Amino acid sequence: MFEMIGMKATIDSVVWNYAKGNKLMIVSKDTDMHDLSLVLGNPPKVI
């Protein structure tokens, strides 16, 4: 899906804001995304 919206190699904060603005959930193996969720809270939900 990210390839379709041009976000495959995008910084975490852009992905975060896109997911939040579109009421999406983030599924990631990236520990930075988990750390971002601890700082910013939810939404979006990070798995």
N, C-alpha and C positions, 0 to 999 in steps of 0.2 A: 504494500500500500504506500509506504513512504516514497518508493521510487516513482509512483504515479503523481505524487504531489511535490516531488523534488526535495525530499528531506532525508535521503539516505545518509548523507554526510553533513548533517546540520548540527550546530552546537546545541547542547542540552536545553538551554533556556528557550530557544526558539521552538523546539519540539514540545517543551512543557507548556508554553503559552498557546501553541496550536491546539494541543490536547485539551487544555482548560477551556479555550474559547469555543471548541466544538463538542464539548462534553464527551470526550473520549478517554479511554484507559490506556496507560503506557505499559507495554510488556517489554522488558529489557534485561539483558544480562550485565549491563553496565552498572558498576557500583556507584558511579558518579550520579546516576539518575536516582538511585536510592538515597544517597546523601542529600540531593536536592529536595527530595520529598520530606526529609527530616527537618530541613530548614524552612521550607515554604508551606508544608502541610498539604492538605488536599482540598478541593479537587486539583488536578486529576489524581486518580488512584494509580499507584505504581506497583506492578507485579514483577 
